[in-house]
């Protein structure tokens, strides 16, 4: 039997931190709370939780810094909280390594559902066989991927995006399709997909500026072509 999912919440507003901790704890999650970036960063160096919920603006070390440091060594799912709700702010958070982004003020129920979705994806172990798509191999049981014999270092969301694209190779997928299937959102900001596509291209394309595998179909969406031959 699996233990309770462990969630670290890093939030400098004591009232918000307490409410979030109580709400997630009542939902069956084991919650650890931190009020500044320095102590959270030290804790993360000792042990990683199942999900990290981090405010972007923190004393000592920012949420952006924490995301970057975690992402250098782990695919730990990260949900960023912030009062900065502009599109550019969301894009910046995602580019620093966040998997999801929630703008304050937010509904506690939405936070809970998003955290639980990240937990499920983190703990999922799909027993299907290794998927081969052109030069790419993806192992759903162990959540690993390779290009030829080189393992690709992917975050949780990048892995899920590549797996979904490979399962729908050569199909045209809109941003809404990807938001529903990869993020589990009925609606959302398409820039989330744009950022993750760009990050994935940096890891699988010979030249991310001129992609041959994951191509944009202007005005429609994206098409993953494992052969790299179609234009």
N, C-alpha and C positions, 0 to 999 in steps of 0.2 A: 504494500500500500504506500503510495507516495505521501511525503510529508506536506504540510501546509506550504503553499507557495510563499516565498519570501520576497517582500517588496520593501525597498528602501525609498523613503520620502525625504527629500532635501528641500526645505522651505523655511525662509527666515522669518516669515510672519507667524508668530506663535499661535494666534487664533486659528489661522488657516491650517497650520501644521497639526494642531490638536484635532480639529474637526475631520480632516482627511484621514489621520491615523485611526480615529475612532470608527469612522465609516468603513474603511477598508478592513479593519480588524473585525467588525461585526459581519463582514461578508466572508469571513473564513480565511483571511490572508494574515500571515505573520509579518507585522509591520515594524520596521526600525525607523526612528525619526532623527533627523539632524537639522540644526538651525543655521549652519554655515558651511561654506565650501571646503574649508581646510579640514575640519573633522570628518566630513563625508568622504573626502578624497583619501584620507588615511584609512578609513574603514574599508573603502573599496579596494585598496591595495592589499588588505589582509584577506578579504573574502568577498565574492560577488553574490548578490541576490539573484532571484529569478527575473526581476524587473526593477529598473531604476526610474523613479519619478523625481524630476529635478526642476526647481525653479531656475529661470535663466539668469535673473539678477540676484546674486548672493554676496554676502560679505566674505572676504578672505580669498575666495577663488570662485569665479563665475561658473554658471551652469555650462556655458560654452566650453570653458577650459576643462571641466570635468568630463563632458561628452567626448572631447577630443582625446583626452588621456585614456578613457575607458575604451574608446574605439580602436586605439592603437594596439590593444592586446586582447580584445574580446568582441563577440557579436551580441553581448548583453542587450536585450531590448530596452530602449530608453524612451520615456514619455516626458516631453518638456512642457513645463507650465510657465506661462508668461502673461504679463499685462500688455505686452506689445503685440497687437493683433493685426498689423498690416501685413500684406502679402510678402513684402521684402523681409520683414522680420521672421515670418514663418519659414521662408526659404533659407535664411541664414541659419536658423536653428536646425533645419534638416541637413544643411551642408556641414554643420559641425558634428553630425553623426546621430542625431535624434531619429527614432523610427516613427514617432507620432508627436503631435503638437496640440496642446489644449490652451485656449485663451481664457484668461480670467475676465470676469467671473464665470465660473462653470458650474454645471449641475453635478452634484456628488454621484448621482446614478450614472451619468455619462462617464465620469472618471473611472468608476468601478468597472463598467463594461469594457472600457478601453484597456484597462489594466488586465482584466481577466482574459481578454482576447490575446494580449501579448503573452500571458502565461501559457495559454493553450498552445500557441504557436511554438513557444520555447520548449515545451515539454512533449510536443507531439512526436510520435515515432511511427511514421507511415511505413508499414511492412512491405510495400511494393518493391519490385526489383529495381536495380539501377537503371536509370533512364539515359539513353544515348541519343544525342541530337547533333549530328555532324561531328565536329571535333570536341564537343562538350559531353561530359558525363556527370550525372547528378545522382547522388545516393540519398533518397528520401529518408531511409531508416536512420542514417547518421548525420543528415543535414550537411553534406559536403558536396563540393563540385570541383571539377577539373576541366582544364582546357588542354587537350592532349594529355601529357603526363604531369602538367603543372597544376597543383591545387590552387584554387582561387580563394583568396581570403575575403569572405562576404559577411556583411552584417545580417542579422535575422531577416530584415525586410528585403535586402538585396537578394538573399538566397530565395526567399519566397517569390520574389518577382521573376528571377531567372527560371525557377521551377515552373511557374505558371506559363511563362513564355514558351519554354521548351515543350510543355504539354500541348500547347496550341501553336506549334511551329507553322510558319507561313500563313497564319491567319491574321487578318486585320483586327486589332484590339483598340478600342477607344479608351481615353482616360477614364471615363465612367466605368467601362468594363473592368479595368484594372483596379479602380478604387473599390468596386464591389467584391471582386474575387480575391485580391491580395490584401487589402486593408479591411475588408468587411464593412465598408461604409456605404450606405444607400445614397449619400450625397457628400460632397466634400470639395476641397480646393484642389483643382487640377495641377497646381504648381507642386503639390506633394509628389505626384507621379513624375513630373518633369525633372525634379531634383534627383529622385532615385534612379531614373533612367540615365541621367548624366553620370551619376556615380557608378552605376553598373557598367556603362560604356568604358569608363576609365580602367575597368578591370578586365574586360573581355575583348576589347577592340584593339587591333594593331595601331590604329590612329583614331582616337575618340572623336576628332574633329571631322573625320570622313568615315563614318561607321559602315561596315559591310554586313554585320550580323543583326544588330538592333537598329533598324532604320525608322525615321519619322516619315509618316505619310501625311503631308501637310494638310491641315484642316480636318483630318480624320482620326489619326491616332498613331499606332506603332505596329510594325511587323517584324517578328523575329525569324530570320532566315538562317538556319544553322549551316547551310552550305556556303553561305557568304558569296553566292554567285549572282543572285537576282538583283536587278537594279530597277 
